[in-house]
Amino acid sequence: MKAETFLPDDYRPAEDEPFMNDRQTEYFRRKLEAWKAELLDDGKHTIEGLQAATRNIPDVSDRASEETDRALELRTRDRQRKLVAKIDQALRRIEQGEYGYCEATGDPISLKRLDARPIATLSLEAQERHERREKVHRDT
């Protein structure tokens, strides 16, 4: 276990410092852990809400509306579950010293991209290439 790196509350990774130094790595680790905690907390509230909402509604329209809401909640919850798995993968990459580097090229992913999407595994250029290839395969 590494010693914790001190980060001021207003710290933001900057291009003029060494890429993925201890401060940047700690910044992204904390960002990912906070995001994960928020998603898990939201999920807990969703489950509690669904359990509390289980009741017999005699009106067919009201029941259909409630079932639609429930299905939407469950889809949202499934997306959150997948996002938590991606966050866990990003945290593992941090531990392994691989975080912040493009899986396709090995080049650094821009700090701006990582700050906006901390689970990114591809640089913007590699992501765009990937999406173009996917579109070509979908269109054929």
N, C-alpha and C positions, 0 to 999 in steps of 0.2 A: 504494500500500500504506500503510495507516494504521499509526501507531506502536502497539505493543502496550500494552494497558491493564493496569495492575497489579491483580491480584486476590488477596487473602489466601486461603489454602486453605479457610477456614471461611466464605467469603462466600456469602450467599444473597440473591437479589433480594428487595427489600422494597417493600410498597405505598406507603410514605411517601417514596420517591425518584422522580424523574421517570421515566416509563415508557420503556423501551428506551433508557436512557442508555448511555454507553459501557461501563460496568461490567456492566450486565445483558446487553447484546448480547454482550460477550466471554464472560460466564458461559455463555450458551446456545450460543455457537459452540464453546466448549471441550467442553461436554456432548455436543453433536451429534458432534463429531469423535472423542471418546473412544468413543461408542456405535458409530460407524461402524467404527472400528479394531477394536473387539471383535467385531463381526459378521463383518468380513473375515477376522479371525484364526480365528474359529469355522469359517467356510466353507473356509478352507485346510485345517484339520484334518479336516473332513468329507471333502473330496476325497482327501486322503492316506489316510484310513481306508477309503474306498470302493475306492481303487486297491489297497490292501494286502489287502482282503478278497476280491478277485477270485480265486477258487480253485474247483476242481472238488470239489463235495461229493456223494458217492455216495448218501447217504441222502435220500430224497425229502422227508421231513418236515423234516429239517435245512435242506435247500435251500430249501424253501418258507418256512420261518421267516426264513432269511437274506434272501431276496428281499423279504419283507414289511418287514423292518428297513431294507433298502436303499431301498424305495419311500418309507418314512416319512422317512428321511434326505433324500431328494431333494425331497420336498414341503417339509420344513423349510427346506432350502437355498433353494428357490424363494421362500418367504415372506421369508427374510432378504434375498434379492436385491432384492425389491420394497421392503423396508424401507430398504435402502441408497439406493435411488433417491429415496425420500421424504426421507431425511436430506439427500441432495444438493440436493433442491429447497429444503429449509429453509435450508441454508447459502447458497444463491443468494439467497433472500429476505433473509437477513441482509446480504449484500453490497449488495443493492439498497435497503436501508432499509425493507423491507416486512414484516420478521419481527415476529410478535407481534400483528399486526392481522388481524381476521376478514376473510376473503375475501368474505363475503356482506354484511356491514354496515359494514366499515371501522373498527369499534370495537376497542379493545384486548381481547385475549384475556387472561383472568386469569393472573397469574403462577403461581398454584397449578396451573392446568391446563397451562400451558407446562412447568412443572417436572416434572409427572407424565407429560406427553406432548409432548415438545419438537417433534414434527413436526406438531402440531395447526395447522390452517389456519382453523378455525371456532371462534367462541366457544361456550361450553357451550350457550347458548340456541339459537344457529343450528344447532349439531350436533343438538340434540334435535328441532328443526323438520324438519331434513333427514331424520332417522331416522323421524319420524312420517310424512312424505310417502312415503318408501320403503316403509314398512309398508302404507300405504293402497294403493299401486300393486301390491305383492306380493299383497295380499288380494283384489284385484279380478280 
